[in-house]
Amino acid sequence: MTTNAPLLPKVETSNPLDQADLLMRTRKFSEALALLQQLAEADPQNPAVLHALSDCYSEMGLVSQSLFVLDTLCETWPEDLNARGKAGMIRLSMGDKKAASAAFRKVLEASPMSAPALVALNLVETFAASSPEAARLRQLAGSPDLPQGVRAAVCNAIGQIEDAAGNAATAMRFFAEAKAETPGSYPLAEYDKMVAEQRQAFFPGSFAEARAEGSAQRFAFVTGLPRSGTTLLEAMLGRHPEIGSIGENPGLGQALITARQLVQEDAPLTSHWHWTKHATEADLTALRSMFLQMNVPGALRSRSVIVDKQPQNSFNLGFARMILPDAKFIFMMRHPLDVGLSAFSKDFAEGQAFSKRLEWIGHQIRTVYASLDDYLPKLGNRLRLQSYRALVEQPEQQLRQILDHLDLEWNPACLRPEDYSGAVNTASLVQIREGINTKGLGKWKRYKTELAPLVDALGGWDWIREWEQRDAALCSTKAYKASSTFSSLAASASAPNGALTTNMPEPTILWPSRAGGNLASLRSAPGSASASSASSIGA
């Protein structure tokens, strides 16, 4: 097969802005930036061009440049509430709560019923249940004209308010209403089938793998369930001078899709792993080069280790092993009931349908651990299990072990994730700036009654207690042992399977970029009340 480039959608367009949008959607950010800079130079008074330029900078991690363009838009067109809201979200992602709050309040001065501004401001400072802002959110929730996605964001925000007020049952009702407004279904049987095939087909040494050549960087994949603490660990590691992060990057899943499509040209695929029988060392080496070229920006090429913290890359560890044989993996373990509650209380725009129902969340948790159990002995000391509890209760000890796992020297700066210089564009953007703390432990206990369907889907309290015992063993172990498997946990699971082509969507923000993912359908100005929330319970 030929692997010179990934298979990309072919779209015919003569509109330069549409061309730039397509380039960003296919992760050709440098080409998009060059085009947008030309357009901005030719027409510096075109707000659409400047918005697109800001979005491109943001997607490339150049948040200062993105913010400069947005501030220019706000100065030139003060009525552009979209620019003001997006600038506020960037400042919030960088930890500047005061400036973010000021931006959102400025939007509300012009548009008091702006759902995006109310939801965003609630992220910064949770409203009191009796506040005027909470009353406006309830008024919006009762409006029959509210678009579906906006209603989900508003209901979720009200749930956060009720949670802060200690009203667990009421909060859960609003979280359920938010999920009911979210489209999508969860294919349980497909997940089961895919992990079953992983167990039968993935055996390192039985198929080709890429040659580790042409790159000075080593990859570290921080994985686990969504809401398991991956963002906290990323921020900790990001303080190390030899580590750079590409965040929740879809690149590994896209490379896997490309590999499967290219093999399918020569050999019909009969299973999710069938393609590996036909891939050669040259094919995988070419895929490795493509992956590195598309996913390691120039600014990070001086770093020794690149962190990819896409949580559900946990299903893709086998493929990562094939194209990046020198990669290391860290799987974050957080209490399954805390993970489940946090996922249910998170307003995903799209792509995380499993979080719509507590029963589905339970199945996803069991599936992820069944896949992990299969990978543990096969990946050996490349894969480290990391207890979230141990990380927040024993941060220095755990970080020393993690850095040793990544073949890096100790650096005390890693103990201050709140000083992380990068933007945090996940649902944990507010919590990370609070530093290392234990607030994310045991939040499920207030919701024990409401979480009964999740407990049943996990297999009951026996499964949960066994998970707790294994986590306690990790917390008390001075040195990580790769033999710590979950075989007994997985034995009673329903032939689980994780979709190797499934990836976490780009993080939801209130004022969207043009670059696709969850953000593509959320392009209205804040005054139009079209947005979804990044708020949720947990770390």
C-alpha positions as CSV (number, residue, x, y, z in Angstrom):
1,M,0.0,0.0,0.0
2,T,1.0,3.6,-0.5
3,T,1.2,5.8,2.6
4,N,2.6,9.1,1.4
5,A,-0.4,11.1,2.8
6,P,-3.6,10.5,4.8
7,L,-6.8,10.2,3.0
8,L,-8.5,13.5,3.2
9,P,-12.0,14.7,2.1
10,K,-12.0,16.3,-1.4
11,V,-13.9,19.5,-1.3
12,E,-14.1,21.8,-4.3
13,T,-14.3,25.5,-3.3
14,S,-13.1,28.8,-4.7
15,N,-13.8,30.7,-1.4
16,P,-10.4,31.3,0.3
17,L,-12.0,31.3,3.7
18,D,-13.6,27.9,3.0
19,Q,-10.2,26.7,1.8
20,A,-8.6,27.8,5.1
21,D,-11.4,26.1,7.0
22,L,-10.8,22.8,5.1
23,L,-7.0,23.0,5.8
24,M,-7.7,23.4,9.5
25,R,-10.2,20.6,9.5
26,T,-7.5,18.3,8.0
27,R,-4.9,19.7,10.5
28,K,-2.8,21.5,7.9
29,F,-2.6,24.5,10.2
30,S,0.7,25.9,8.8
31,E,-0.8,26.1,5.3
32,A,-4.1,27.5,6.7
33,L,-2.1,30.2,8.6
34,A,-0.2,31.2,5.5
35,L,-3.4,31.6,3.5
36,L,-5.2,33.5,6.3
37,Q,-2.2,35.9,6.8
38,Q,-2.3,36.7,3.1
39,L,-6.1,37.4,3.3
40,A,-5.7,39.5,6.5
41,E,-2.9,41.6,4.8
42,A,-5.1,42.1,1.7
43,D,-8.2,43.0,3.7
44,P,-7.4,43.9,7.3
45,Q,-10.9,45.2,7.9
46,N,-12.6,41.9,7.2
47,P,-13.9,40.5,10.6
48,A,-14.5,37.0,9.2
49,V,-10.9,36.8,8.1
50,L,-9.7,38.0,11.5
51,H,-11.9,35.5,13.3
52,A,-10.6,32.7,11.2
53,L,-7.0,33.9,11.8
54,S,-7.6,33.9,15.5
55,D,-9.0,30.4,15.4
56,C,-6.1,29.1,13.4
57,Y,-3.6,30.6,15.9
58,S,-5.6,29.0,18.7
59,E,-5.6,25.6,17.1
60,M,-1.8,25.8,16.7
61,G,-1.4,26.6,20.4
62,L,-0.4,30.2,19.7
63,V,-2.8,31.6,22.2
64,S,-1.1,35.0,22.6
65,Q,-1.3,35.7,18.9
66,S,-5.0,34.5,18.9
67,L,-5.8,36.8,21.8
68,F,-4.1,39.7,20.1
69,V,-6.3,39.3,17.0
70,L,-9.4,39.0,19.2
71,D,-8.5,42.1,21.1
72,T,-8.0,43.9,17.9
73,L,-11.5,42.8,16.8
74,C,-13.0,44.0,20.1
75,E,-11.3,47.4,19.8
76,T,-12.3,47.9,16.2
77,W,-15.8,46.5,16.5
78,P,-16.9,46.9,20.1
79,E,-20.3,45.4,19.2
80,D,-18.6,42.1,18.2
81,L,-19.8,40.0,21.2
82,N,-18.5,36.8,19.6
83,A,-14.9,38.2,19.6
84,R,-15.3,39.3,23.2
85,G,-16.6,36.0,24.3
86,K,-13.9,34.0,22.6
87,A,-11.3,36.3,24.1
88,G,-12.8,35.6,27.5
89,M,-12.6,31.8,27.0
90,I,-9.0,32.0,26.0
91,R,-8.2,34.1,29.1
92,L,-10.0,31.5,31.2
93,S,-8.1,28.7,29.6
94,M,-4.8,30.6,30.5
95,G,-5.9,30.9,34.1
96,D,-6.9,34.6,34.1
97,K,-10.3,34.3,35.8
98,K,-10.6,38.0,36.5
99,A,-10.1,39.1,32.9
100,A,-12.4,36.2,31.7
101,S,-15.1,37.3,34.1
102,A,-14.9,40.9,32.9
103,A,-15.2,39.8,29.3
104,F,-18.3,37.7,30.0
105,R,-19.9,40.5,32.0
106,K,-19.3,42.9,29.2
107,V,-21.2,40.6,26.9
108,L,-24.0,40.4,29.4
109,E,-24.2,44.2,29.6
110,A,-25.0,44.2,25.9
111,S,-27.1,41.0,25.9
112,P,-28.4,40.1,29.4
113,M,-30.0,36.9,28.2
114,S,-26.9,35.5,26.4
115,A,-26.8,31.9,27.3
116,P,-23.1,31.4,26.3
117,A,-22.1,34.4,28.5
118,L,-24.2,33.2,31.5
119,V,-22.9,29.6,31.2
120,A,-19.3,30.8,30.8
121,L,-19.5,33.2,33.8
122,N,-21.0,30.3,35.8
123,L,-17.7,28.4,35.0
124,V,-15.7,31.2,36.6
125,E,-17.9,31.8,39.6
126,T,-20.8,29.4,40.3
127,F,-23.9,31.5,40.8
128,A,-25.9,31.2,44.0
129,A,-29.2,29.4,43.5
130,S,-31.1,32.6,44.4
131,S,-29.0,34.9,42.2
132,P,-30.5,37.0,39.3
133,E,-28.1,35.1,36.9
134,A,-29.5,31.7,38.0
135,A,-33.0,33.1,37.5
136,R,-32.1,34.1,34.0
137,L,-30.8,30.6,33.2
138,R,-34.0,29.1,34.5
139,Q,-36.0,31.4,32.3
140,L,-33.9,30.4,29.3
141,A,-34.4,26.7,30.1
142,G,-38.2,27.3,30.1
143,S,-38.1,28.9,26.7
144,P,-39.8,26.8,24.0
145,D,-37.7,28.5,21.3
146,L,-34.3,27.6,22.8
147,P,-32.2,25.4,20.3
148,Q,-31.5,21.9,21.5
149,G,-27.8,22.3,22.1
150,V,-28.3,25.6,23.9
151,R,-30.9,24.0,26.2
152,A,-28.4,21.3,27.1
153,A,-25.8,23.9,28.1
154,V,-28.3,25.9,30.1
155,C,-29.7,22.8,31.9
156,N,-26.2,21.7,32.7
157,A,-25.3,25.1,34.2
158,I,-28.4,25.0,36.4
159,G,-27.3,21.5,37.5
160,Q,-23.9,22.9,38.5
161,I,-25.6,25.6,40.5
162,E,-27.8,23.1,42.3
163,D,-24.8,20.9,43.0
164,A,-22.9,23.8,44.6
165,A,-26.0,24.5,46.7
166,G,-26.0,20.9,48.0
167,N,-29.1,19.8,46.2
168,A,-28.0,16.5,44.7
169,A,-31.3,15.2,43.5
170,T,-32.2,18.5,41.8
171,A,-28.8,18.7,40.3
172,M,-29.1,15.2,38.9
173,R,-32.5,16.0,37.4
174,F,-31.0,19.0,35.5
175,F,-28.0,16.9,34.4
176,A,-30.4,14.3,33.0
177,E,-32.4,17.0,31.2
178,A,-29.2,18.3,29.6
179,K,-28.3,14.8,28.5
180,A,-31.8,14.3,27.0
181,E,-31.1,17.3,24.8
182,T,-27.9,15.7,23.5
183,P,-28.0,13.7,20.2
184,G,-26.4,10.3,19.6
185,S,-26.5,6.7,20.6
186,Y,-23.9,4.3,22.2
187,P,-23.2,1.0,20.3
188,L,-22.6,-1.3,23.2
189,A,-22.3,-4.5,21.0
190,E,-19.8,-2.8,18.7
191,Y,-17.6,-2.0,21.6
192,D,-17.8,-5.5,22.9
193,K,-16.9,-7.0,19.5
194,M,-14.0,-4.7,19.0
195,V,-12.3,-5.4,22.3
196,A,-12.9,-9.1,21.9
197,E,-11.1,-8.9,18.5
198,Q,-8.3,-6.9,20.2
199,R,-7.8,-9.8,22.7
200,Q,-7.6,-12.3,19.9
201,A,-5.5,-10.3,17.4
202,F,-3.1,-8.0,19.1
203,F,0.2,-9.8,20.0
204,P,3.4,-7.7,19.7
205,G,5.9,-9.5,17.6
206,S,3.3,-11.2,15.4
207,F,3.1,-8.3,13.0
208,A,5.3,-5.6,11.6
209,E,6.1,-2.3,13.4
210,A,7.7,0.9,12.3
211,R,11.3,1.7,12.5
212,A,12.1,4.3,15.2
213,E,14.0,6.7,13.0
214,G,13.9,10.3,11.9
215,S,12.7,11.9,15.1
216,A,14.3,13.0,18.3
217,Q,11.0,13.0,20.2
218,R,9.5,10.2,22.2
219,F,5.8,10.0,22.7
220,A,4.0,9.6,26.1
221,F,0.3,8.8,25.8
222,V,-1.7,9.8,28.9
223,T,-4.9,7.8,28.7
224,G,-7.8,6.5,30.7
225,L,-11.5,7.2,31.0
226,P,-12.7,10.8,30.3
227,R,-12.7,12.8,33.6
228,S,-10.0,10.5,35.2
229,G,-7.3,13.2,35.8
230,T,-5.5,13.2,32.5
231,T,-5.6,17.0,32.3
232,L,-4.0,17.3,35.8
233,L,-1.2,15.0,34.9
234,E,-0.7,16.8,31.6
235,A,-0.3,20.1,33.4
236,M,2.1,18.6,35.9
237,L,4.3,17.1,33.1
238,G,4.0,20.3,31.1
239,R,6.0,22.1,33.7
240,H,9.0,19.9,32.9
241,P,11.5,21.7,30.5
242,E,12.0,18.6,28.4
243,I,8.3,17.9,27.9
244,G,5.8,19.4,25.4
245,S,2.2,18.6,25.1
246,I,-0.2,18.4,22.1
247,G,-3.2,18.1,24.3
248,E,-6.3,16.1,23.4
249,N,-5.1,15.4,19.9
250,P,-7.1,13.3,17.4
251,G,-4.0,12.4,15.4
252,L,-3.5,8.8,16.5
253,G,-7.1,7.9,15.7
254,Q,-6.8,9.7,12.3
255,A,-3.6,7.8,11.5
256,L,-5.4,4.5,12.4
257,I,-8.3,5.4,10.1
258,T,-5.8,6.1,7.3
259,A,-4.0,2.8,7.9
260,R,-7.2,0.8,7.7
261,Q,-8.4,2.7,4.6
262,L,-5.1,2.2,2.7
263,V,-5.0,-1.5,3.5
264,Q,-8.6,-1.9,2.5
265,E,-7.7,-0.8,-1.0
266,D,-5.7,-4.1,-1.4
267,A,-7.5,-6.4,1.0
268,P,-11.1,-6.3,2.3
269,L,-11.2,-5.9,6.0
270,T,-13.1,-8.6,7.9
271,S,-12.4,-7.4,11.4
272,H,-11.1,-4.3,13.2
273,W,-7.5,-5.8,13.4
274,H,-7.5,-7.6,10.1
275,W,-5.5,-4.8,8.4
276,T,-2.4,-5.5,10.6
277,K,-1.8,-8.8,8.7
278,H,-1.2,-6.8,5.5
279,A,0.8,-3.8,6.8
280,T,4.5,-4.0,6.2
281,E,7.4,-2.4,8.1
282,A,7.7,0.2,5.3
283,D,4.0,1.0,5.5
284,L,4.1,1.6,9.3
285,T,7.3,3.6,9.1
286,A,5.6,5.9,6.6
287,L,2.6,6.2,8.9
288,R,4.9,7.0,11.7
289,S,6.5,9.8,9.6
290,M,3.1,11.1,8.7
291,F,1.9,11.1,12.3
292,L,5.0,13.0,13.5
293,Q,4.9,15.5,10.7
294,M,1.2,16.3,11.3
295,N,1.1,16.2,15.1
296,V,4.4,17.7,16.4
297,P,4.4,21.4,15.8
298,G,7.7,23.1,15.2
299,A,7.7,24.8,18.6
300,L,7.9,21.4,20.3
301,R,10.6,19.8,18.2
302,S,13.3,20.7,20.7
303,R,11.5,18.7,23.5
304,S,12.6,15.2,24.4
305,V,9.1,13.9,25.2
306,I,5.7,14.8,23.6
307,V,2.6,14.2,25.7
308,D,-0.6,13.2,24.0
309,K,-3.4,13.2,26.5
310,Q,-6.4,12.0,24.5
311,P,-8.1,9.9,27.2
312,Q,-9.7,7.3,25.0
313,N,-6.5,6.6,23.2
314,S,-6.5,3.8,25.7
315,F,-8.3,1.8,23.0
316,N,-5.5,2.7,20.5
317,L,-2.4,1.6,22.5
318,G,-1.8,-1.4,20.3
319,F,-1.7,0.8,17.2
320,A,0.5,3.3,18.9
321,R,2.9,0.5,19.8
322,M,3.1,-0.4,16.1
323,I,3.9,3.0,14.7
324,L,5.7,4.4,17.7
325,P,7.6,1.4,19.2
326,D,9.5,3.7,21.6
327,A,6.3,5.3,23.0
328,K,5.4,5.0,26.7
329,F,1.9,4.9,28.1
330,I,0.2,6.1,31.4
331,F,-3.3,5.0,32.2
332,M,-5.1,7.2,34.8
333,M,-7.3,5.4,37.3
334,R,-9.9,7.4,39.2
335,H,-12.8,6.0,41.2
336,P,-15.3,4.7,38.7
337,L,-18.2,6.4,40.5
338,D,-16.4,9.7,40.5
339,V,-15.6,9.2,36.8
340,G,-19.2,8.3,36.1
341,L,-20.7,11.2,38.0
342,S,-18.3,13.6,36.3
343,A,-19.1,12.3,32.8
344,F,-22.8,12.5,33.4
345,S,-22.5,16.1,34.7
346,K,-20.4,17.1,31.7
347,D,-22.1,18.8,28.7
348,F,-20.5,17.3,25.7
349,A,-21.5,18.9,22.4
350,E,-21.2,15.6,20.5
351,G,-19.2,12.4,20.2
352,Q,-19.6,11.1,23.8
353,A,-23.0,9.5,23.6
354,F,-22.0,7.0,26.2
355,S,-22.3,9.8,28.8
356,K,-26.1,10.2,28.1
357,R,-27.1,7.4,30.4
358,L,-25.7,6.1,33.6
359,E,-26.1,2.5,32.3
360,W,-24.0,3.4,29.2
361,I,-21.3,5.0,31.3
362,G,-21.0,1.8,33.3
363,H,-20.6,-0.2,30.2
364,Q,-18.0,2.2,28.9
365,I,-16.0,1.9,32.1
366,R,-16.1,-1.9,32.1
367,T,-15.1,-1.9,28.4
368,V,-12.1,0.4,29.0
369,Y,-10.8,-1.7,31.8
370,A,-11.3,-4.9,29.8
371,S,-9.2,-3.4,27.0
372,L,-6.6,-2.3,29.6
373,D,-6.4,-5.7,31.1
374,D,-5.6,-7.2,27.7
375,Y,-2.9,-4.5,27.0
376,L,-1.1,-4.7,30.4
377,P,0.8,-8.0,29.9
378,K,1.3,-7.3,26.2
379,L,2.8,-3.9,26.6
380,G,4.7,-4.7,29.7
381,N,6.8,-2.0,31.3
382,R,5.8,0.5,28.5
383,L,2.4,0.9,30.3
384,R,2.1,2.4,33.8
385,L,-1.0,2.3,35.9
386,Q,-1.4,5.6,37.7
387,S,-3.8,6.1,40.6
388,Y,-5.5,9.5,40.7
389,R,-5.8,9.3,44.4
390,A,-2.1,8.5,44.8
391,L,-1.2,11.4,42.5
392,V,-3.1,14.0,44.5
393,E,-2.2,12.6,47.9
394,Q,1.5,11.7,47.2
395,P,2.3,14.1,44.3
396,E,6.1,14.2,44.6
397,Q,6.6,10.4,45.1
398,Q,4.2,9.7,42.2
399,L,5.7,12.3,39.9
400,R,9.2,11.0,40.5
401,Q,8.1,7.5,39.5
402,I,6.2,8.9,36.4
403,L,9.3,10.8,35.3
404,D,11.4,7.8,35.8
405,H,9.0,5.8,33.6
406,L,9.5,8.5,30.9
407,D,13.4,8.3,31.4
408,L,13.5,11.9,32.6
409,E,15.1,13.6,35.6
410,W,13.1,15.0,38.5
411,N,12.0,18.6,38.3
412,P,10.2,20.2,41.2
413,A,8.3,22.6,38.9
414,C,6.0,19.6,38.1
415,L,4.5,20.1,41.5
416,R,2.9,23.4,40.4
417,P,0.4,22.6,37.6
418,E,-1.4,25.8,38.3
419,D,1.6,27.6,36.8
420,Y,1.3,25.6,33.5
421,S,1.9,28.2,30.8
422,G,-0.2,26.5,28.1
423,A,-3.9,27.0,27.6
424,V,-6.2,24.4,29.2
425,N,-9.0,23.7,26.8
426,T,-10.7,20.8,28.5
427,A,-13.5,20.6,31.0
428,S,-10.9,20.9,33.8
429,L,-9.7,24.3,32.7
430,V,-10.9,25.9,36.0
431,Q,-9.9,23.1,38.4
432,I,-6.3,22.9,37.1
433,R,-5.6,26.5,38.1
434,E,-6.4,25.5,41.7
435,G,-3.3,23.4,41.9
436,I,-2.9,19.9,43.3
437,N,-5.7,19.1,45.7
438,T,-8.0,16.3,46.9
439,K,-11.3,18.0,46.0
440,G,-12.0,15.4,43.2
441,L,-12.0,12.4,45.6
442,G,-15.2,10.9,46.8
443,K,-17.6,13.4,45.2
444,W,-19.9,10.5,44.3
445,K,-20.8,9.9,47.9
446,R,-23.4,12.7,47.9
447,Y,-25.0,11.1,44.9
448,K,-25.0,7.5,46.1
449,T,-28.8,7.1,45.7
450,E,-28.9,8.8,42.3
451,L,-26.0,6.7,41.0
452,A,-27.7,3.3,41.6
453,P,-28.1,2.6,37.8
454,L,-24.4,3.2,37.3
455,V,-23.5,0.8,40.2
456,D,-25.7,-1.9,38.6
457,A,-24.1,-1.4,35.2
458,L,-20.6,-1.7,36.7
459,G,-21.5,-5.1,38.1
460,G,-22.6,-4.1,41.6
461,W,-20.6,-3.2,44.7
462,D,-18.4,-6.3,44.4
463,W,-16.8,-5.0,41.3
464,I,-16.4,-1.5,42.8
465,R,-14.9,-2.9,46.0
466,E,-12.4,-4.9,44.0
467,W,-11.5,-1.9,42.0
468,E,-10.9,0.0,45.3
469,Q,-8.7,-2.7,46.6
470,R,-6.5,-2.6,43.5
471,D,-6.3,1.2,43.6
472,A,-5.3,1.0,47.3
473,A,-2.6,-1.5,46.3
474,L,-1.3,1.0,43.7
475,C,-1.4,3.8,46.3
476,S,0.7,1.7,48.8
477,T,3.2,0.4,46.3
478,K,6.5,2.2,46.4
479,A,7.5,1.0,42.9
480,Y,5.1,0.4,40.1
481,K,4.8,-3.2,38.9
482,A,3.6,-3.8,35.4
483,S,2.1,-7.1,36.6
484,S,-0.7,-5.3,38.3
485,T,-3.5,-6.5,36.0
486,F,-7.2,-6.3,36.2
487,S,-7.8,-9.9,34.9
488,S,-10.3,-10.7,37.7
489,L,-12.2,-7.5,37.0
490,A,-12.4,-8.2,33.3
491,A,-13.3,-11.8,33.6
492,S,-16.9,-11.0,34.4
493,A,-17.2,-8.2,31.8
494,S,-19.2,-8.8,28.7
495,A,-16.6,-9.5,26.0
496,P,-15.8,-5.8,25.9
497,N,-14.2,-3.9,23.1
498,G,-13.1,-0.5,22.5
499,A,-13.5,1.2,19.1
500,L,-9.9,1.7,18.0
501,T,-11.0,4.5,15.7
502,T,-13.0,6.2,18.5
503,N,-11.4,9.3,19.9
504,M,-12.4,12.0,22.3
505,P,-13.8,15.0,20.5
506,E,-12.1,18.3,20.7
507,P,-13.0,20.0,24.0
508,T,-16.2,22.0,24.0
509,I,-15.9,25.7,24.5
510,L,-18.6,28.4,24.4
511,W,-17.3,30.6,21.6
512,P,-16.2,28.2,18.8
513,S,-13.4,28.1,16.4
514,R,-13.8,27.3,12.7
515,A,-11.6,24.2,12.9
516,G,-14.2,21.4,13.2
517,G,-14.7,18.8,15.8
518,N,-17.3,19.6,18.4
519,L,-16.9,23.2,17.5
520,A,-18.1,23.2,13.9
521,S,-21.8,23.5,14.7
522,L,-21.4,26.2,17.3
523,R,-20.7,29.4,15.4
524,S,-23.3,31.8,16.6
525,A,-22.5,35.0,18.4
526,P,-23.0,35.0,22.2
527,G,-26.1,37.1,22.0
528,S,-27.8,34.4,20.0
529,A,-27.5,31.9,22.9
530,S,-25.9,29.2,20.8
531,A,-23.3,27.3,22.7
532,S,-22.5,24.4,25.0
533,S,-20.9,24.2,28.4
534,A,-17.5,23.1,29.5
535,S,-18.6,22.8,33.1
536,S,-18.9,19.6,35.1
537,I,-18.3,18.1,38.5
538,G,-14.8,16.7,39.1
539,A,-11.2,17.1,38.1
